[in-house]
Amino acid sequence: MGQLQRAVQLPRTDEETIDGRVGIHDNNQFEVKLDYRVDPNERQSRYHVEAWFFVPKSLGINPFSYRREQFYADVHSYIRFKTPSIPLVAVLDADNAASPLTRIQRIGPELLRRPTSRRRQGRLRRELRMFGCLLRAHLRDRVTDMRARLTSEASELVQQPVRLGDLQSGIATLLGELEEAIGRYRGLRSLCLRPEMPTRVQDAYRYVDEYLSLVVEWYLTLLLEAIDREAPVRSALQESRARIVERILDERNHRRGAGYPSLLEPDAPNEEFVYRMGVLKKFVMSVLFLEMDKEQEGRGLLHFFAAIAAAIAMLVSILALMWSSSRWATFSAPWIVAGVISYAFKDRIKDWVRHYFAGKLGRWLSDYNTRIRDPEKEGTVGRCRESFAYVDPDRVPRRVLSCRHSDAHGTLETEEKPEVIMRYVKRVRLSNKVIGQLHGRLGDINDIMRFTVSSFQARMDDPVRKIRSYSPESDRVELLTCPKVYHVNIVFELRAAGDDERTTIQRFRVVLDRDRIRRLERVV
């Protein structure tokens, strides 16, 4: 349900400001997820993200085969609010004014009195989805922690009854909290599905209910899988396991009884199930998403200098024509040849001058300047500037090169394996005061960047290679199958800009072949 596969943690640049994870999203994409802290006591926050890509030249990546536009087409970025850190106990507290359940119970009767109020409809739908986000985050974190304990401490748990009892107690508490939270939400059914309630609100309630049922089954199934991994652990946790199974089956029966289509069939393709699950997730999580209005930076200046270039070219052409008129008769052969030559050079001069100004401006302007906007509150909460360029090796900072070659064992890796170097820079500025005014509960930001490597894979060799090797055991030459992989190294620099800037630099290696990303490694 949206988790990174084999995620690797980026070290924090500052305990209070920025955090990140890198992981494989699917066969051809890896994902970088950064968390930006929004301090309500500061007017704004600024973050600097820099990624240096070291790509083997054998892949044919260069400024002509892989242009800037293709890079941005291969990078899918989206920004959203981080799920608020509200304990589930607080969410279930009827006296907590920030709880979505409390707000739903207050807004619902108001909307029934004025069912045409678009503002109240929007607020109620928002609170329904917010409850779905909060419960999902709580369940995800608790199950992730338990699975980690079951993976790393399985043998110790069986031999230490006290720690085993702690885990059993944690599972019982989690199931009890889930039962209360789901019960409270489904207790709103009579309010949200009344005939007088607008259809959009009724649909929102059903969608969130179906999504929560799927989320509960998904994470409890992951927990069940972790328990079943070791037979002694499964035996020791038999009672807890039975309660988990009961809850999973209860959720399936609930979806079946409510007429929801999200049910897995053992002997069916289940295409509809996967599609439905994705649609529901997008609907619920969209309450946190921000919109990005991207535009090319400096377009006005570029058009201005293009006009200057055209004027200079025209001036040169006129001067050349005046000079030829002073030397040869009008419409004579030499005069016509001079006019044709001046016209041809006019276009070249215009292009030369335009490229000259564009190169100079490129040092100061980003490729894109993006407005980060809250679609529901209709306010601008920040700006993002992005730049991409190829960089000569002698212009790469020493700290980046040192990180790139930190594990090199000799000159073979540092000198004899030529690489193309690309630099991607992202500068984010968040308006803390605006975010604080628009949202009471939301604040911290998730910045998610998904990189597609398909362009790198186009010129790769077959993913396996047959190598002949003599085997002394069989006394004959045998064919051994060896994977053919490529390494793309990425050095990340993360910085939270402020009075005391701190930079974290970290390298990752993407190991891939022509078919897929095989693994992602953090290089220490």
ROFI-389754 format. One record per residue (C-alpha): residue in one letter; y, z, x. Coordinates in nm, 3 decimals. Example, Ala and Ser with C-alpha at 12.3 -4.5 7.8 and 13.67 -1.06 7.14 Angstrom:
<pts>
('A'; (-0.450; 0.780; 1.230)) ('S'; (-0.106; 0.714; 1.367)) 
</pts>
This chain:
<pts>
('M'; (0.000; 0.000; 0.000)) ('G'; (0.261; -0.117; 0.249)) ('Q'; (0.159; 0.076; 0.560)) ('L'; (0.183; -0.078; 0.906)) ('Q'; (-0.150; -0.156; 1.062)) ('R'; (-0.200; 0.020; 1.396)) ('A'; (0.161; 0.137; 1.412)) ('V'; (0.305; 0.257; 1.743)) ('Q'; (0.591; 0.504; 1.760)) ('L'; (0.912; 0.426; 1.943)) ('P'; (1.060; 0.726; 2.123)) ('R'; (1.377; 0.861; 1.968)) ('T'; (1.710; 0.790; 2.131)) ('D'; (1.853; 1.105; 1.986)) ('E'; (1.681; 1.379; 1.791)) ('E'; (1.926; 1.341; 1.509)) ('T'; (2.011; 0.970; 1.488)) ('I'; (1.755; 0.693; 1.531)) ('D'; (1.378; 0.664; 1.512)) ('G'; (1.141; 0.367; 1.506)) ('R'; (0.788; 0.233; 1.474)) ('V'; (0.628; -0.094; 1.577)) ('G'; (0.306; -0.222; 1.425)) ('I'; (0.101; -0.524; 1.323)) ('H'; (0.178; -0.633; 0.969)) ('D'; (-0.080; -0.912; 0.937)) ('N'; (-0.253; -1.177; 1.149)) ('N'; (0.069; -1.354; 1.246)) ('Q'; (0.343; -1.094; 1.203)) ('F'; (0.442; -0.770; 1.367)) ('E'; (0.699; -0.534; 1.225)) ('V'; (0.970; -0.312; 1.370)) ('K'; (1.088; -0.032; 1.146)) ('L'; (1.396; 0.165; 1.250)) ('D'; (1.534; 0.473; 1.077)) ('Y'; (1.911; 0.529; 1.093)) ('R'; (2.049; 0.871; 1.015)) ('V'; (2.364; 0.879; 0.805)) ('D'; (2.576; 1.185; 0.879)) ('P'; (2.794; 1.262; 0.574)) ('N'; (3.036; 1.451; 0.798)) ('E'; (3.115; 1.136; 0.999)) ('R'; (3.319; 0.843; 0.870)) ('Q'; (3.072; 0.586; 1.002)) ('S'; (2.761; 0.544; 1.215)) ('R'; (2.700; 0.262; 1.462)) ('Y'; (2.364; 0.152; 1.604)) ('H'; (2.277; -0.102; 1.870)) ('V'; (1.932; -0.266; 1.883)) ('E'; (1.841; -0.506; 2.161)) ('A'; (1.510; -0.691; 2.202)) ('W'; (1.420; -0.889; 2.516)) ('F'; (1.132; -1.134; 2.463)) ('F'; (0.938; -1.241; 2.772)) ('V'; (0.732; -1.545; 2.666)) ('P'; (0.493; -1.737; 2.896)) ('K'; (0.633; -2.081; 2.981)) ('S'; (0.291; -2.229; 2.910)) ('L'; (0.364; -2.186; 2.537)) ('G'; (0.637; -2.450; 2.558)) ('I'; (0.912; -2.227; 2.421)) ('N'; (1.257; -2.344; 2.536)) ('P'; (1.605; -2.410; 2.391)) ('F'; (1.501; -2.760; 2.284)) ('S'; (1.163; -2.683; 2.124)) ('Y'; (1.257; -2.346; 1.977)) ('R'; (1.618; -2.335; 1.866)) ('R'; (1.826; -2.045; 1.747)) ('E'; (1.780; -2.152; 1.385)) ('Q'; (1.401; -2.138; 1.423)) ('F'; (1.417; -1.787; 1.566)) ('Y'; (1.616; -1.661; 1.268)) ('A'; (1.372; -1.840; 1.037)) ('D'; (1.089; -1.645; 1.207)) ('V'; (1.264; -1.309; 1.163)) ('H'; (1.261; -1.156; 0.816)) ('S'; (1.493; -0.857; 0.789)) ('Y'; (1.563; -0.622; 0.506)) ('I'; (1.739; -0.290; 0.480)) ('R'; (1.679; -0.012; 0.232)) ('F'; (1.752; 0.352; 0.177)) ('K'; (1.496; 0.592; 0.313)) ('T'; (1.307; 0.778; 0.042)) ('P'; (1.493; 1.108; -0.010)) ('S'; (1.336; 1.415; 0.145)) ('I'; (1.296; 1.616; -0.175)) ('P'; (0.991; 1.846; -0.182)) ('L'; (0.760; 1.787; -0.474)) ('V'; (0.812; 2.148; -0.581)) ('A'; (1.183; 2.070; -0.618)) ('V'; (1.109; 1.751; -0.810)) ('L'; (0.900; 1.951; -1.057)) ('D'; (1.167; 2.221; -1.093)) ('A'; (1.316; 2.184; -1.441)) ('D'; (1.641; 2.349; -1.322)) ('N'; (1.692; 2.106; -1.034)) ('A'; (1.970; 1.866; -1.136)) ('A'; (1.872; 1.622; -0.857)) ('S'; (1.515; 1.583; -0.986)) ('P'; (1.444; 1.244; -1.150)) ('L'; (1.237; 1.422; -1.418)) ('T'; (1.532; 1.643; -1.512)) ('R'; (1.766; 1.343; -1.527)) ('I'; (1.522; 1.139; -1.738)) ('Q'; (1.499; 1.423; -1.991)) ('R'; (1.880; 1.434; -2.008)) ('I'; (1.955; 1.060; -2.013)) ('G'; (1.675; 0.970; -2.258)) ('P'; (1.822; 1.140; -2.566)) ('E'; (2.170; 1.006; -2.476)) ('L'; (2.030; 0.653; -2.464)) ('L'; (1.857; 0.699; -2.801)) ('R'; (2.195; 0.780; -2.952)) ('R'; (2.347; 0.467; -2.792)) ('P'; (2.055; 0.232; -2.720)) ('T'; (2.284; -0.062; -2.639)) ('S'; (2.449; 0.118; -2.347)) ('R'; (2.364; -0.097; -2.041)) ('R'; (2.488; 0.177; -1.807)) ('R'; (2.251; 0.439; -1.949)) ('Q'; (1.963; 0.190; -1.951)) ('G'; (2.024; 0.122; -1.583)) ('R'; (2.043; 0.492; -1.498)) ('L'; (1.719; 0.572; -1.682)) ('R'; (1.531; 0.283; -1.521)) ('R'; (1.662; 0.396; -1.185)) ('E'; (1.537; 0.752; -1.230)) ('L'; (1.193; 0.631; -1.342)) ('R'; (1.158; 0.421; -1.027)) ('M'; (1.300; 0.698; -0.810)) ('F'; (1.028; 0.936; -0.930)) ('G'; (0.769; 0.674; -0.834)) ('C'; (0.916; 0.651; -0.482)) ('L'; (0.926; 1.028; -0.435)) ('L'; (0.570; 1.088; -0.550)) ('R'; (0.439; 0.801; -0.337)) ('A'; (0.613; 0.932; -0.023)) ('H'; (0.483; 1.286; -0.083)) ('L'; (0.127; 1.168; -0.135)) ('R'; (0.141; 0.932; 0.165)) ('D'; (0.262; 1.201; 0.403)) ('R'; (0.011; 1.462; 0.288)) ('V'; (-0.287; 1.225; 0.301)) ('T'; (-0.180; 1.086; 0.641)) ('D'; (-0.172; 1.439; 0.782)) ('M'; (-0.515; 1.526; 0.640)) ('R'; (-0.671; 1.203; 0.764)) ('A'; (-0.536; 1.269; 1.112)) ('R'; (-0.695; 1.614; 1.111)) ('L'; (-1.026; 1.478; 0.985)) ('T'; (-1.023; 1.214; 1.259)) ('S'; (-0.927; 1.432; 1.555)) ('E'; (-1.083; 1.766; 1.454)) ('A'; (-1.399; 1.665; 1.265)) ('S'; (-1.648; 1.843; 1.492)) ('E'; (-1.433; 2.158; 1.521)) ('L'; (-1.380; 2.183; 1.145)) ('V'; (-1.750; 2.213; 1.072)) ('Q'; (-1.792; 2.492; 1.326)) ('Q'; (-1.477; 2.686; 1.231)) ('P'; (-1.493; 2.811; 0.870)) ('V'; (-1.132; 2.935; 0.865)) ('R'; (-0.987; 2.594; 0.956)) ('L'; (-1.227; 2.426; 0.717)) ('G'; (-1.106; 2.661; 0.446)) ('D'; (-0.746; 2.568; 0.527)) ('L'; (-0.829; 2.201; 0.475)) ('Q'; (-1.010; 2.273; 0.149)) ('S'; (-0.714; 2.475; 0.030)) ('G'; (-0.476; 2.190; 0.127)) ('I'; (-0.682; 1.938; -0.069)) ('A'; (-0.693; 2.168; -0.371)) ('T'; (-0.317; 2.221; -0.355)) ('L'; (-0.253; 1.849; -0.327)) ('L'; (-0.473; 1.770; -0.626)) ('G'; (-0.308; 2.046; -0.827)) ('E'; (0.040; 1.914; -0.745)) ('L'; (-0.065; 1.561; -0.834)) ('E'; (-0.207; 1.675; -1.165)) ('E'; (0.115; 1.856; -1.253)) ('A'; (0.344; 1.573; -1.137)) ('I'; (0.148; 1.298; -1.313)) ('G'; (0.115; 1.520; -1.622)) ('R'; (0.490; 1.580; -1.631)) ('Y'; (0.562; 1.208; -1.601)) ('R'; (0.311; 1.108; -1.867)) ('G'; (0.453; 1.379; -2.087)) ('L'; (0.766; 1.162; -2.105)) ('R'; (0.568; 0.886; -2.273)) ('S'; (0.666; 0.994; -2.624)) ('L'; (1.034; 0.980; -2.522)) ('C'; (1.037; 0.656; -2.325)) ('L'; (0.815; 0.455; -2.560)) ('R'; (0.988; 0.539; -2.886)) ('P'; (1.055; 0.225; -3.096)) ('E'; (1.432; 0.285; -3.073)) ('M'; (1.418; 0.279; -2.692)) ('P'; (1.528; -0.055; -2.537)) ('T'; (1.241; -0.281; -2.430)) ('R'; (1.359; -0.283; -2.068)) ('V'; (1.322; 0.095; -2.050)) ('Q'; (0.979; 0.093; -2.216)) ('D'; (0.859; -0.171; -1.968)) ('A'; (1.001; 0.026; -1.675)) ('Y'; (0.813; 0.340; -1.784)) ('R'; (0.485; 0.148; -1.812)) ('Y'; (0.530; -0.026; -1.477)) ('V'; (0.598; 0.301; -1.295)) ('D'; (0.306; 0.470; -1.471)) ('E'; (0.069; 0.190; -1.367)) ('Y'; (0.205; 0.193; -1.011)) ('L'; (0.162; 0.570; -0.976)) ('S'; (-0.196; 0.542; -1.097)) ('L'; (-0.267; 0.278; -0.832)) ('V'; (-0.094; 0.481; -0.560)) ('V'; (-0.292; 0.794; -0.642)) ('E'; (-0.620; 0.603; -0.636)) ('W'; (-0.526; 0.422; -0.313)) ('Y'; (-0.438; 0.728; -0.107)) ('L'; (-0.716; 0.946; -0.246)) ('T'; (-0.960; 0.667; -0.158)) ('L'; (-0.829; 0.670; 0.200)) ('L'; (-0.882; 1.047; 0.209)) ('L'; (-1.231; 1.007; 0.066)) ('E'; (-1.313; 0.750; 0.334)) ('A'; (-1.202; 0.992; 0.607)) ('I'; (-1.421; 1.269; 0.462)) ('D'; (-1.724; 1.037; 0.443)) ('R'; (-1.688; 0.921; 0.804)) ('E'; (-1.889; 1.218; 0.939)) ('A'; (-2.196; 1.340; 0.747)) ('P'; (-2.144; 1.711; 0.839)) ('V'; (-1.783; 1.697; 0.721)) ('R'; (-1.886; 1.530; 0.395)) ('S'; (-2.144; 1.800; 0.337)) ('A'; (-1.899; 2.082; 0.418)) ('L'; (-1.632; 1.937; 0.188)) ('Q'; (-1.866; 1.844; -0.096)) ('E'; (-1.673; 2.039; -0.359)) ('S'; (-1.335; 1.897; -0.253)) ('R'; (-1.487; 1.551; -0.238)) ('A'; (-1.616; 1.582; -0.594)) ('R'; (-1.267; 1.671; -0.718)) ('I'; (-1.118; 1.371; -0.536)) ('V'; (-1.376; 1.137; -0.690)) ('E'; (-1.304; 1.283; -1.034)) ('R'; (-0.932; 1.217; -0.991)) ('I'; (-0.993; 0.859; -0.877)) ('L'; (-1.210; 0.787; -1.180)) ('D'; (-0.956; 0.955; -1.410)) ('E'; (-0.687; 0.713; -1.288)) ('R'; (-0.910; 0.413; -1.343)) ('N'; (-0.987; 0.531; -1.695)) ('H'; (-0.618; 0.590; -1.760)) ('R'; (-0.528; 0.232; -1.663)) ('R'; (-0.813; 0.097; -1.872)) ('G'; (-0.711; 0.308; -2.172)) ('A'; (-0.345; 0.207; -2.139)) ('G'; (-0.437; -0.161; -2.128)) ('Y'; (-0.302; -0.213; -1.776)) ('P'; (-0.448; -0.523; -1.600)) ('S'; (-0.475; -0.364; -1.253)) ('L'; (-0.849; -0.298; -1.246)) ('L'; (-1.085; -0.410; -0.970)) ('E'; (-1.399; -0.593; -1.074)) ('P'; (-1.688; -0.580; -0.821)) ('D'; (-1.807; -0.941; -0.869)) ('A'; (-1.469; -1.107; -0.933)) ('P'; (-1.208; -1.260; -0.695)) ('N'; (-0.954; -0.990; -0.801)) ('E'; (-0.665; -1.223; -0.724)) ('E'; (-0.473; -1.086; -1.020)) ('F'; (-0.520; -0.729; -0.896)) ('V'; (-0.361; -0.797; -0.556)) ('Y'; (-0.076; -0.991; -0.713)) ('R'; (-0.013; -0.723; -0.974)) ('M'; (-0.012; -0.447; -0.714)) ('G'; (0.249; -0.633; -0.510)) ('V'; (0.473; -0.695; -0.811)) ('L'; (0.460; -0.330; -0.918)) ('K'; (0.540; -0.210; -0.568)) ('K'; (0.843; -0.438; -0.544)) ('F'; (0.967; -0.321; -0.883)) ('V'; (0.944; 0.050; -0.800)) ('M'; (1.066; 0.029; -0.439)) ('S'; (1.357; -0.199; -0.529)) ('V'; (1.553; 0.110; -0.634)) ('L'; (1.595; 0.177; -0.260)) ('F'; (1.672; -0.176; -0.142)) ('L'; (2.006; -0.302; -0.027)) ('E'; (2.118; -0.664; -0.039)) ('M'; (2.229; -0.856; 0.269)) ('D'; (2.496; -1.125; 0.228)) ('K'; (2.463; -1.325; 0.550)) ('E'; (2.725; -1.566; 0.677)) ('Q'; (2.786; -1.740; 1.007)) ('E'; (3.047; -1.554; 1.205)) ('G'; (3.365; -1.721; 1.320)) ('R'; (3.330; -2.033; 1.105)) ('G'; (3.706; -2.043; 1.050)) ('L'; (3.776; -2.024; 1.422)) ('L'; (3.515; -2.288; 1.498)) ('H'; (3.672; -2.526; 1.244)) ('F'; (4.016; -2.453; 1.390)) ('F'; (3.908; -2.533; 1.745)) ('A'; (3.719; -2.839; 1.622)) ('A'; (4.051; -2.961; 1.479)) ('I'; (4.221; -2.887; 1.814)) ('A'; (3.948; -3.086; 1.990)) ('A'; (4.001; -3.380; 1.754)) ('A'; (4.378; -3.365; 1.813)) ('I'; (4.333; -3.363; 2.192)) ('A'; (4.092; -3.656; 2.173)) ('M'; (4.332; -3.849; 1.949)) ('L'; (4.622; -3.779; 2.187)) ('V'; (4.422; -3.911; 2.483)) ('S'; (4.328; -4.222; 2.282)) ('I'; (4.691; -4.291; 2.184)) ('L'; (4.813; -4.244; 2.542)) ('A'; (4.542; -4.482; 2.665)) ('L'; (4.642; -4.739; 2.401)) ('M'; (5.012; -4.709; 2.496)) ('W'; (4.924; -4.754; 2.863)) ('S'; (4.713; -5.064; 2.792)) ('S'; (4.994; -5.210; 2.576)) ('S'; (5.236; -5.175; 2.866)) ('R'; (5.001; -5.370; 3.097)) ('W'; (4.849; -5.640; 2.875)) ('A'; (4.959; -5.844; 2.579)) ('T'; (4.863; -5.713; 2.237)) ('F'; (4.533; -5.855; 2.111)) ('S'; (4.451; -5.997; 2.452)) ('A'; (4.096; -5.956; 2.583)) ('P'; (4.186; -5.676; 2.833)) ('W'; (4.383; -5.495; 2.562)) ('I'; (4.085; -5.509; 2.320)) ('V'; (3.841; -5.387; 2.590)) ('A'; (4.072; -5.098; 2.676)) ('G'; (4.100; -5.006; 2.307)) ('V'; (3.722; -5.004; 2.261)) ('I'; (3.677; -4.789; 2.573)) ('S'; (3.947; -4.542; 2.464)) ('Y'; (3.788; -4.519; 2.117)) ('A'; (3.445; -4.447; 2.268)) ('F'; (3.586; -4.184; 2.501)) ('K'; (3.779; -4.029; 2.210)) ('D'; (3.456; -3.915; 2.044)) ('R'; (3.312; -3.791; 2.373)) ('I'; (3.629; -3.597; 2.455)) ('K'; (3.625; -3.440; 2.107)) ('D'; (3.265; -3.322; 2.157)) ('W'; (3.332; -3.193; 2.511)) ('V'; (3.636; -2.992; 2.404)) ('R'; (3.458; -2.859; 2.091)) ('H'; (3.153; -2.746; 2.292)) ('Y'; (3.381; -2.588; 2.552)) ('F'; (3.559; -2.375; 2.292)) ('A'; (3.230; -2.295; 2.117)) ('G'; (3.083; -2.171; 2.445)) ('K'; (3.384; -1.951; 2.510)) ('L'; (3.381; -1.811; 2.157)) ('G'; (3.006; -1.751; 2.176)) ('R'; (3.063; -1.473; 2.423)) ('W'; (3.267; -1.281; 2.167)) ('L'; (3.121; -1.387; 1.833)) ('S'; (2.782; -1.311; 1.686)) ('D'; (2.564; -1.572; 1.522)) ('Y'; (2.573; -1.397; 1.184)) ('N'; (2.786; -1.129; 1.026)) ('T'; (2.603; -0.969; 0.732)) ('R'; (2.749; -0.753; 0.459)) ('I'; (2.512; -0.473; 0.352)) ('R'; (2.564; -0.418; -0.019)) ('D'; (2.419; -0.185; -0.282)) ('P'; (2.337; -0.414; -0.576)) ('E'; (2.325; -0.132; -0.832)) ('K'; (2.637; 0.060; -0.729)) ('E'; (2.818; -0.262; -0.629)) ('G'; (2.960; -0.122; -0.308)) ('T'; (2.957; -0.237; 0.056)) ('V'; (2.781; 0.028; 0.264)) ('G'; (2.788; -0.139; 0.605)) ('R'; (2.788; -0.445; 0.828)) ('C'; (2.531; -0.602; 1.058)) ('R'; (2.597; -0.853; 1.339)) ('E'; (2.317; -1.054; 1.501)) ('S'; (2.302; -1.267; 1.817)) ('F'; (2.028; -1.468; 1.985)) ('A'; (2.032; -1.648; 2.320)) ('Y'; (1.816; -1.765; 2.607)) ('V'; (1.891; -1.574; 2.927)) ('D'; (1.841; -1.673; 3.291)) ('P'; (1.620; -1.424; 3.482)) ('D'; (1.898; -1.342; 3.727)) ('R'; (2.122; -1.232; 3.437)) ('V'; (1.874; -0.983; 3.291)) ('P'; (1.981; -0.620; 3.355)) ('R'; (1.783; -0.445; 3.625)) ('R'; (1.673; -0.169; 3.386)) ('V'; (1.516; -0.428; 3.154)) ('L'; (1.334; -0.607; 3.437)) ('S'; (1.209; -0.276; 3.575)) ('C'; (1.067; -0.189; 3.234)) ('R'; (0.913; -0.535; 3.197)) ('H'; (0.726; -0.506; 3.530)) ('S'; (0.658; -0.133; 3.521)) ('D'; (0.279; -0.186; 3.527)) ('A'; (0.270; -0.486; 3.764)) ('H'; (0.006; -0.461; 4.035)) ('G'; (0.152; -0.723; 4.268)) ('T'; (0.364; -1.036; 4.303)) ('L'; (0.117; -1.237; 4.092)) ('E'; (0.251; -1.078; 3.774)) ('T'; (0.617; -1.060; 3.875)) ('E'; (0.666; -1.396; 4.050)) ('E'; (0.374; -1.631; 3.985)) ('K'; (0.370; -1.611; 3.604)) ('P'; (0.695; -1.778; 3.491)) ('E'; (0.840; -1.664; 3.160)) ('V'; (1.113; -1.773; 2.924)) ('I'; (1.347; -1.485; 2.837)) ('M'; (1.514; -1.453; 2.496)) ('R'; (1.758; -1.183; 2.392)) ('Y'; (1.813; -1.068; 2.034)) ('V'; (2.094; -0.822; 1.960)) ('K'; (2.158; -0.642; 1.634)) ('R'; (2.462; -0.419; 1.582)) ('V'; (2.469; -0.211; 1.265)) ('R'; (2.768; -0.022; 1.130)) ('L'; (2.720; 0.206; 0.829)) ('S'; (2.998; 0.352; 0.615)) ('N'; (2.883; 0.710; 0.576)) ('K'; (3.163; 0.810; 0.340)) ('V'; (3.093; 0.519; 0.105)) ('I'; (2.721; 0.598; 0.101)) ('G'; (2.797; 0.963; 0.028)) ('Q'; (3.029; 0.871; -0.258)) ('L'; (2.788; 0.623; -0.417)) ('H'; (2.470; 0.828; -0.383)) ('G'; (2.410; 1.198; -0.399)) ('R'; (2.043; 1.190; -0.293)) ('L'; (2.019; 0.873; -0.083)) ('G'; (2.156; 0.854; 0.267)) ('D'; (1.939; 0.763; 0.566)) ('I'; (1.860; 0.394; 0.612)) ('N'; (1.539; 0.203; 0.696)) ('D'; (1.597; -0.121; 0.888)) ('I'; (1.281; -0.336; 0.877)) ('M'; (1.243; -0.649; 1.091)) ('R'; (0.932; -0.865; 1.061)) ('F'; (0.867; -1.115; 1.341)) ('T'; (0.643; -1.420; 1.289)) ('V'; (0.463; -1.553; 1.598)) ('S'; (0.333; -1.880; 1.449)) ('S'; (0.579; -2.085; 1.655)) ('F'; (0.437; -1.932; 1.974)) ('Q'; (0.079; -2.015; 1.872)) ('A'; (0.126; -2.390; 1.823)) ('R'; (0.056; -2.483; 2.187)) ('M'; (-0.210; -2.224; 2.265)) ('D'; (-0.561; -2.312; 2.383)) ('D'; (-0.874; -2.241; 2.179)) ('P'; (-0.919; -1.867; 2.115)) ('V'; (-1.248; -1.858; 2.309)) ('R'; (-1.356; -2.015; 2.634)) ('K'; (-1.710; -2.077; 2.758)) ('I'; (-1.758; -1.961; 3.118)) ('R'; (-2.067; -2.048; 3.322)) ('S'; (-2.212; -1.751; 3.508)) ('Y'; (-2.530; -1.698; 3.707)) ('S'; (-2.747; -1.417; 3.568)) ('P'; (-2.977; -1.250; 3.822)) ('E'; (-3.179; -1.097; 3.537)) ('S'; (-3.278; -1.434; 3.391)) ('D'; (-3.236; -1.627; 3.719)) ('R'; (-3.038; -1.901; 3.551)) ('V'; (-2.686; -2.008; 3.466)) ('E'; (-2.568; -1.882; 3.129)) ('L'; (-2.266; -1.950; 2.911)) ('L'; (-2.051; -1.647; 2.841)) ('T'; (-1.796; -1.642; 2.559)) ('C'; (-1.461; -1.506; 2.676)) ('P'; (-1.149; -1.457; 2.461)) ('K'; (-0.844; -1.660; 2.562)) ('V'; (-0.536; -1.449; 2.493)) ('Y'; (-0.167; -1.462; 2.577)) ('H'; (0.077; -1.177; 2.637)) ('V'; (0.427; -1.170; 2.490)) ('N'; (0.616; -0.872; 2.630)) ('I'; (0.907; -0.723; 2.438)) ('V'; (1.150; -0.469; 2.578)) ('F'; (1.344; -0.276; 2.315)) ('E'; (1.670; -0.093; 2.378)) ('L'; (1.784; 0.145; 2.105)) ('R'; (2.121; 0.311; 2.109)) ('A'; (2.314; 0.525; 1.867)) ('A'; (2.678; 0.463; 1.949)) ('G'; (2.902; 0.765; 1.969)) ('D'; (3.089; 0.988; 2.206)) ('D'; (2.779; 1.039; 2.417)) ('E'; (2.575; 0.719; 2.399)) ('R'; (2.208; 0.760; 2.473)) ('T'; (1.983; 0.461; 2.528)) ('T'; (1.607; 0.452; 2.492)) ('I'; (1.421; 0.163; 2.652)) ('Q'; (1.060; 0.088; 2.568)) ('R'; (0.821; -0.202; 2.625)) ('F'; (0.551; -0.340; 2.397)) ('R'; (0.293; -0.606; 2.465)) ('V'; (0.181; -0.836; 2.184)) ('V'; (-0.167; -0.969; 2.269)) ('L'; (-0.241; -1.280; 2.063)) ('D'; (-0.449; -1.595; 2.054)) ('R'; (-0.414; -1.916; 1.858)) ('D'; (-0.551; -1.757; 1.540)) ('R'; (-0.396; -1.413; 1.518)) ('I'; (-0.236; -1.112; 1.681)) ('R'; (-0.527; -0.927; 1.837)) ('R'; (-0.350; -0.602; 1.919)) ('L'; (-0.018; -0.443; 2.001)) ('E'; (0.014; -0.211; 2.301)) ('R'; (0.285; 0.025; 2.407)) ('V'; (0.329; 0.002; 2.786)) ('V'; (0.428; 0.330; 2.944)) 
</pts>
